[in-house]
Amino acid sequence: MRPQDLGEPDRTGRAPPHFLYLVHDLADPAVRRRLMMFQAGGADVAIAGFRRSQEPAALIEDVAPIELGQTENGNFMQRAVAVARSTLSIRSKFGHLAKPEVIIARNLEMLVVAVRLKSFFGSPEIKIAYECLDIHRLMLRKDRTGSALRGLEKRLLRHVSIIITSSPAFVRNYFRPLADITQPIEIVENKHLELVNSSATDGDDAGARAHSPWKIGWFGALRCKRSLEVLSEFTQEQRGRFQIVLRGIPSLDVFPDFHGFVKAQPYMSFEGRYKNPEDLSAIYEDVHFSWVIDLFEAGQNSAWLLPNRLYEGCRFAAVPIAVKNTETAEFLSSRLIGIAMEDLSVSELMRVLSTLTSEQYYAHRNAVTALPKKLWVYDLKDCEALVSKIAGSVVTSQSSAREIPASVSLERT
């Protein structure tokens, strides 16, 4: 069965753009958020990808994913084999789909599948967007492995119309100098998604308990072993004056005994997964500080990224704690907010927090809440702008439609 064109006209008389979204992990909450952005922006979206675990796909109603198999965290060779196998089953997996206008590949492994799919659909006019939100350490190696991977990426990029990334540091440190990218690059930050006017308090209640025990929330992808060790030792030194609340997805290949370790900690708790964006207000307003440190790949990806928790925490008035010499710390410093440590150590954490007073906390918190909410949030118009940028044409209603120059980011604060 050959793919067929698809598209019911919207209220403007235009057919919504048809996207095919290829992802490396169907259970990744960030995939769900991007899918919500595409749909809110007016796109018709099909999604396909791999699983990294037995966790259910973190998707939304009425979007049934095409599953391509299972891959393993940290096992590059297994993932490469799985991707190669998936390209051999293109007809059986995708033959029933309508021909997309744009194939969006999240990460390099999915870009391989995207290029193969474009050939299968037999339409040179299909665009490919490359969504690269992390620079894997293998891409930065100076040996044959790194050279081969960058060479593969460069060959695949010949088929790409636009690149989507989440931090200007990725552009400065990788895409321009190392990957020699010439395509337009769109920076879509990891902001909190707020599609309707929120009934949240904008953090007004977050500081109501501005006294000990102080709570530090570390939410999202939990993969920095040094952070866990430092936070554990610090809270024990402070004898309960500080407590650590962990939520999200721990990387069990980094922390093989994560649950046992946390259970043994007197001032640390793991509260499991949460729904993004629906649960963010409640979980951040339950803490005073947001841990925005991740040194999993220190000096490389971890130094360049601007994580979800940065925007989410500030949206709900949790004071961010960062470490210097990172893009996150520079972001906070330029806005005169947050707490930046010289290094990730117990002694440094003691220096910046051990004598904390309520007055100091309120000063930090008020500095965060004084900034425009738009700095932390993407809304419906941002979703429409993103879809328009990717599709290459305006697809929203006449009242909100607008062209966006290729050189302008979605950041509009």
N, C-alpha and C positions, 0 to 999 in steps of 0.2 A: 504494500500500500504506500503510495507516494504522499508526501505532505501536501496539504491544500492551504490556500490563503484563507485567513480568518479576519473577522472584524465587523462587529455591529456598530453602526454609527452612533456617536454620542449626541448630546443635545445641540452641539454646534454643527452637526452634519459630518464631522470627521470621525473616522473609525479610530478607536483607541489603539495606540501602538501595542504590538504583540511582542512581549519579552520572553525569552527563555533564560532562566537563571540557573547556572550550574554552580553547585557549592560543594565544599570539601567535607562538611559535617552538617547533616540535616537537623541535628539536635542542638546546634549552636544558637543561643538566644539572639545573637547579633544578626543571624540569618533571618530570623522571624521579624526583627525590627526593620531590616532592609526590605523584606517582602511587603510589610505594611506600608512603607514609604512608597514603593512602586505602585501599589494598588491605590493608595490615597492620591497619588499624583496622576491617576487616570490611565495607568497601563493595565493591559490584560496580561497576566503572568502565569507561565508554567514553570515548574521547578523540578530539578533533578539533581541527585548527588549521592554521596557516600554517607555511611554512618561511621562514627568513631566508637560507638558503644551500643548497648541495647536500649538506651534511653529513647523514649518516643520522640518523633520529629517535632521540633519546636516551631510549628507552623501555625497557620490560621485556618479558619473554617473555609470550606469550599475550594481548598487548594490541596489536591492529593499529589504527593511527590512521586517522581519516578526514582526508584532506588537502584543504585548502580553497584552495590556491594558494601563491604565493610573494610575500613582501613584502620591502621593502628598508630596511635600517637608515638612519635619518636622513631618509627620504623620506616625510614625513607624508602628502602628497597621494596618492602611489602607494598607500600603505597604506589610506587612506580609500576609494579606488576599489576596491581588492581586497576590502575588507570589504563594500562595497555590492554588488559582484558576487556575493559568497558568499551574501548574503541572498536573491538571486534563484534560487539553486540548492538551497534548503533541502530540497525534496521529493526531489530526486534523490540528495542527499548523506546525508540523515538519515531518509528514509522507511522504511528497513528496521529502524531501531532501536526497541527497546522504550521505552516512555514513562519518562523518568527521574523520580525524586522530587525531585532537586535538579540544577540546572544551575549549574556553577561557572565564572565568567568571569574569566580572568586578564588584567587590564588593560582599559582603557576600550573599545578597539576590539572586544574579544570580548564586552563587555557589550551592544553593539549587536546582535550575532548572538544572544546569549542571549535577549534580549527578543523578537526575531523568532521564535526557536525555541519559546518558551513559547506564543506565539500559534498556531504551527503544530501543536503537540501538542494544543492545545485543552483544556488542563487548568489552570484557575485555581489549583488546589492545588499545582502545581509551584512549588518555591521556587527563587529565584535567589540565589546567593552571589557577591559581588563581591570578587575577590582583587586587591588593589592594593598592590604591594610597592615601587613607585617612583612618585614624583610628577614627571611629565614637565615640563620647563621651559615648554612651551607652555601648560600648565594654570595657570602662575603669572604669565603675562604680564598686564599691566594695560591692554592694548589690546582691540580688538574680537575678535581671535582668541582671547585668553584668556577673555574674557567669554562668547564663543559656546561654547567647549569646556566651560567650567564649567556653562553653561546646559544643554548636552546631557547632561552627567553628571548634573545634578540631575533632569532629566526621566526619565532611565533609572533612577535610584535609587528612583523610586516603585515599581518592580517588585522591588526587592532586599530580602531578609529579613535578611541579615547581611553585614558587611564584614570581610574578613580582611586584616590588614596586618602588618608585621614590626617596627615600631619605634614606641615611644610618641611620638617626636618628630613622626611623620607625623600623629598624632591632634592633638597640641598646635598644630602649625603649619599644618596644611592642613584636615583633615577637619572639625574643629569650627569654626574661625574663618572659613575661606574657603568650604568646600563646604557648610557649615551642615547637617552630617549629623546625623540623629536616630536612625538605625538602630543596633542593637548592633554594637560593633566588637570583634573578637577579635584580639589580638596573638599571632601565631604567629612566634616569632623564627626566625632562619635558623640554627638549631642543627644540629649534626652528628647524622645519623640512625644510631642504633645499636639494631637490632631484637633482637639477641641479646647475651648477655654477651660482650664483646670479649676476645680473647686478646692485644690490644695491651698494650704495656708501661706504659700511662698516662704515657708520656713519660720513663720511667726511664732510657732509653738516649739520649735526645735530647741530653743535655749531656755525653756521654762524651768528645766531642772539643772540650771547652771551651777552645779556643785558636785562634789565627789559622791559616788564613784563616777568618774568621767568615762564615757564609752567611746572607743575607737572602732569604727566599722570598716572592715576589709571585705569588699563585696566584688563578685564577678569571677573571673578566671584566677584561681589561686594557684600560683606556680612558682613563687619566689621563696625558696627555702630559707634564705637569710632573713627575710622579713618575719617568717614564722618563729625562727629562733630568737631574734631580737625582741619581738613582742612578748614572747613567753618569759624571757629573762627579765625584761623591764617590768612587767606586771607583778612578778614575784618580788622584785626589789621594792616595788611600791606597795606591796602587801594589800592589794585590793583597791587602792585608791583609783587605779585605772583598770578597766575591763575591756576585753577584746571580743567583738562579735563578728564571726565569720559567716558569710553566706555566699552561695554560688556553686562553682564546680571546681573542686580540688584536682590538681593534676597528680594522679596516683603513680605515674612513672617518676615524678619528682619526689613525692612524699609517699612511699610505699605503705607506711603505717600512719597515714594522716589522721584517721579517726581515732586510733589508739593514743596517739600523741596528744591530740586535743582533749580527749576524754580525761587524760591524766593531769591536765592543767587546771589549777584552782580558779583562775580568773579569765578563762577563755572558753567560748562556746561556739559550736558550729550549728547554725540554724537551717542548713539545707538550701535547696534551690528556691528561686523566687521568679515571679513572672515579670518580664520587662516589656513594656513600661508600666504595667498596671500596678505593681507592688512597690514601686520605687519611693513614692511619697511616704508610705508607712515605715519602710525599713530605714530610710535615711533620717527621718524625723525621730527615730528611736535612739540615735547616736549623736554625739557632739562633734566628732571628728571623722573625716574620711581618709583612709590610708590609700594614697594614690601612688605608692612606690611599687615598682616591679623591676628587680634587677636580675631576672631570669637570664637575660642576654645583655649583661652589663656592658656599656660602651658601644653597643650596636643598637639592635632593635629596641631594647628597653630604654636606651637613652634618647631615642628619637620619637617614640610614640606619644600620643596624647590620648590617654585611656578613657573608656566609657565612664569610669567612676569619678573622673575629674569633673565632668559636666553634670553627671547625675547628683553627686554630692553637693556641689555648689548650687544647683537648682533648688535644693531643699535645705540650704543653709547649714550643711555640715562643713566644718572648717577643714580644708585639705592640708594634709601633711605630705611633703615631698622631700626629695633629696637633691642637692645641688648638682650642677653639671648634667642636667637632663632638660629636654624640651619642656617637660611638664613644669619644672621649677622656673624656667625662663618665662613661660606663659603666666604663671602666678606672679612672679616678680614684676613683670611689666604692668600688671594690674594692681599691684600693691596689696595682695591678699595672700593668705595662707601662711604656713610655717614650713620653712626649708631648712633641713639639716645639712651640715657639712658633709657627713657621710652616714652610712647605715650602720650604726653601732649603738649598743646599750648606753654607753657614756654620753653620746651625742643626744640620744632621746631623753636621757635624764636631764641634760643641760637645758633643752628647750621646753620640757613639760613638767619636770618634777616640782617646780615652785609655782605652777599655774594657779592663778586666782580667778574668781568669777568675773572680776572687772576685766582682766586680760582676755578671758574667753569671749566676753561680750564684744570687746573691741574687735577681735578677729572675726567674729560672726557678723557684726554689723557692717564690716568692710565688704564681706561677701554679699550680703543682702542689698547693699547700696548700688551694686552694679545692675545693669539692665538684664531682665530675664532672657532677652533674646540672645545674650551671650552663651547661654547654656541650652537653648531649646531650638529644635526644628519644628515648624508648624506646617499646616496644610499647603501654604503657598511655597514653602521650601520643597515639599514633596513634588508639587507640580513643576517647579523649576528644575529639579533633578531629572524627572522623567523627560521634560522638554529638552534638556541638555543632551541626554543620552540618545533620545530618539532623533534629535536633529531638527525638530519642528515643534511648534507650539500646539499642544493637544488639549489645553484646558479651556474653560469657559471664557467667553469674550470679556467678562468683567475682570478676570484675574490673569488672562493670558499675557505673556510678555516674553520678548526675546532676551536672551542672556548672551553677552559677548563671550567669545571663546576664552578670553584671557581673564575673565572674572570668576572668582570662586563663589560658592553658595554662601560664604560668610558675608553677612550684610550688616554687621553691628557698627 
